Amino acid sequence: MDIEDLVAIDVHTHAEVSSKGHSSLDEDLHDASSAYFKVEGKRKPTLEETAAYYRERRMAAVIFTVDAESATGTAPVPNEEVAEAAAAHADVLIPFASIDPFRGKAGVRQARRLVEEYGVKGFKFHPSIQGFFPNDRAVAYALYEVIEETGTIALFHTGQTGIGAGVPGGGGIRLKYSNPLHVDDVAADFPQLKIILAHPSFPWQDEALAVATHKPGVHIDLSGWSPKYFPPQLVQYANTLLKDKVLFGSDFPVLTPDRWLADFAKLSVKDEVRPKILKENAARLLGLTKP
């Protein structure tokens, strides 16, 4: 990966379909999220199509599936397939994995194997879909131990989610699990763990800013929202106290980097901060820059 040649690093993209056409979401949840995000065009690009898309734009992308099988009954796109595709397109794709916390010891073993044998750089958690509190010691802490030990990254969905939005009962998905204050406990209990709070954390934006300001290992990605809708305090902190800890993320394919970057160009962000958000902070966090 030629970091100098990259325009940006997108730290939040989804592998939504496997090589066999299998999706990690059932059709009701998938269609509801498409309507929520007003998705235009193809919603389920293959891993190869995603790589080509980012290569055309001279961008790199962190890519992952979401494993919430115990809660949804739907198997994820295999982590191994995501990692193998990233290895085949190492100039643009950076592999993360996702482990359902309720897989227990088997999930812990899988996490270690994915790091050691497949080179994954981090793990995506979606507490609302997976149905767990991030600070539940019995459910998730053994996973965090492996992530901290291996120096990889824990990325947590925070705030509102488009998954289940508009479906009766929200499809059974509960927003309470994704309050970023639950991740504050994780950051305190695992002080060397590298953490990303994904998305502007509506309705808990101030909580997310507090956690990221207080805990050195906690970062914020800006995915899932067009920058024109960012809360003023998020922009203020990105320009100042958190200028080295805020990361560009799109939420591709539901929100494209093209749309995100066009709106980001109009945002009141300092000229010296823009390259940090778009690439430099992520490159450092992911260990892509030379020491």
N, C-alpha and C positions, 0 to 999 in steps of 0.2 A: 504494500500500500504506500503510495507516494503522498505523504501528508502535505508536503509543500504545494503539490499540484491541486489538492482538494479545495473546493470552494467552501464546503461546509461538511459537518458530520451530524447526521440526523440520529439521535440516540433513541428514537422510539418508533419502530415500524413493526408491522405484524405479518407473520406468515399465516395466511388464512386458509390455505388449501394445500393438501399434500399432492404428491405426484400421482396418486390414485384418485384424486378428485374429492378426497375426504375433507370436510370442514370441521373446525373445533367448536363451532356454534351450531345449534339446531336452527332450522330455517326461520322459525318465528322470531327468535332473538336476533338473528342475522338481518332479517328484513326490517325489524324495528330499528336497529341501529343505523341501517342505511337511510331510513326515513329521517331519523333524528339528525344525522349529519348532512342530509341532503346530498348524498353521494351521487356524483355524475360519472358515467362511464363504467369501466370494468371494476367490480368490487373485489374480485378474487384473482389477482395476478399470481402466477406461479412464482416460485423462488427464482427461476431463471429470468422471468420477465421483470421481477423486481430488481435484480442485479443490473439488467440492461437499462432499466429506467434511471437508476442512480448513476451508472457509468456515463450515460449520455449527458447528465447534468454535472459531471465531475464532483460528485458527492459520495461520501461513504454512509452506510446505514447500519445501525445496530438492529438486528432482526430476531424475533422470537415468536414462539407460539404461547398459548395460555392453557395450562393443564388444570382443569377444574372438573375432572371426570367424576369425582365422588359426589359433587353437588349437582352436576348437570346430567350425568349419565352419558355424556358425549366424550369420546376419546380425543385427545389433542392431535394436531399435526405432530408427528414424531420429532422429538428433540434431535435425534441422530440425523434425521433427514435435513433439518435446518442447518446443523453444524456441517454436514457434508457439502451442502450447497454453498455455505460460506467459505469452506476450504477451496471449493472449485472456483469461487469468484472472490478470492481473498483481496483483490484490488479495491473492492467496494463494499463487501458484506462482512460484518462483525457479529459472530454468533453469541447470542444469549440463549438460555434454556428456561424452562418453566417446570417446576415440580409441584404437584398437588401436595400441600402440607399433610394431608390425611393419609398419604402413602406410608407414613411412619418410617421404620428403619430401612425398608426397601427404597424409599425415596431418598434417604440420606446416602445410601450406597450408590444409587443412580446419579446423584449430584456429583459425588466424588469421581465417578467413572467418566461423566461428561466433561469434567475439567481435565482429568488426566489423559483420557484417550481421545477426546474430540476437541479439546482446546477452547471450550466455551469460556467467555469472559465475564459472564454475569447471569443472574437469575431474575426472571420477572414474576412478581406476585400480584394477584388481583384479588384483594381481600373480599370485596363485595361479591364477586362471582364465585370465588373459592369458598366463601362462607366461614371465614375465621378472623379473629382479632390478631393483628400482627404481633402483639405482646403476649399471646397465649403460650406460655412456656412449654406446656405439655404437647402442643401441636407443632410448633414451628422452630423452637430454639435449637434443636439438634441440626436442622438444616442451616441455620445461621452460623453455627459453629464451623461447619464445613466451608461455607462461603468466606467467613473471616479467615480461616486457616489458609485457604488457597489464594487469598488476595483478590478474589473476584468481587463482583458488585451485586448488591441486592437492590432491585428497582421495584418500588411499590406504587401501584395505582393509588391515587388519593382523590377524594372529592366525589362529586356527581359522576355518574357513568351513563353513556348513551346506550349501553347494553341493557335491554329490558325496558327502556323508556317508552311509555305509551302502551305497553302490554299490560293487560289486567294484573294488578298486584305487582307490577314491575317484573313479571316473570319470576317472582319469588326472590329477587335479588334485593338485598338490604344494604342501604347506603351507610349505615352506622359503622360498618367494619372499616371503612376507608377514611376515617378521620385521621389526619396525619399525627395527631397527638399520641395515637397508639404506637407509632413508629418512634416517637421520642424515647419510650421505654427501651426499644430495641437498640437505639443509638447509645443509650446510657449503659446497657448491659453488655454491648459489644463495641467497645470504644475504638477498635481498629477496623471495624466493618465500614466499607465504603457503601453509601446509601444514596439512591436517587428517589426523591418524591416526584412522581409523575403528575404532570398537568397543573394548571392553576386550580387550586384545591377548593373550589366552590362547594359548600358555603364556609369552608374553613381556611380561607386564604391567609388570614393573620396567624393562625396556628402553624401553618406550614412555614411562613417566614420566620416565626419565632424559633421553631425547631432548627431550621437551617442556619440561623444566626448563632444559636447557642451551641450546637453540636458540630465540631469541625469536620466530621466525616459525611455530613448530610448536604446533598445538592438538590437542586430543583430543575426538572425539565419543563419546557413550555409547550408540550404537545397537547393536541386535542382541542385547542381553541385557536381561532384566528387572533393574531396579536391586536387587532382593532378592538377586541372585547376584553383585553387584559385589565384587571383592576388597577387603579392608579398606584396603590401601595406596592404592587408587584413590580411595576415599572420603576418606581422610586428605589426599591431595594436592589433591583437588577443593575441600576446605574451606580449604586453606592456600596452598601455593606456586603452585598452578595455578588458583586461584579465578577468574582472569580469562581462562583459556585452555581451559576445559572447556565443552562444548556439548551441548545436548539433541539427540538423534537417536533415531528409533524403529527404522528398517529396514522401515517400511511398504511393502508390505502383509503381510510375514511376521510382524511384530510391530507391533501397533497402538499409537498414542500413548495411547489410553485405558488400555490395560493398563500401559504404561510409566509414565504419570503417576500411576496409582493406587499402584504400588509405590514410585515416587519419593517420594510423600507420606509414606511410612513410613520413609524412609531418614534416617539421622542427618546431615543437612546443615544448616549454619547458616542461620538465617532471612535474613541479609543476602547469603548466597551463592546461594540458590535463584533469585531473579530474574536473576542473572548467568547461571546455567546455562541457564535456560529461554528467555531472550530476549536479554538485554543484550549478552552476549559475541558471539553470532551477529550481532546487528544491527550491531555495530561492525565485526566482521570482514568482513561482506558490504557494508559501506559504505551501510547503510540509515539510519543516524542522521545527523542534521544536524551539520555540523562546529561 
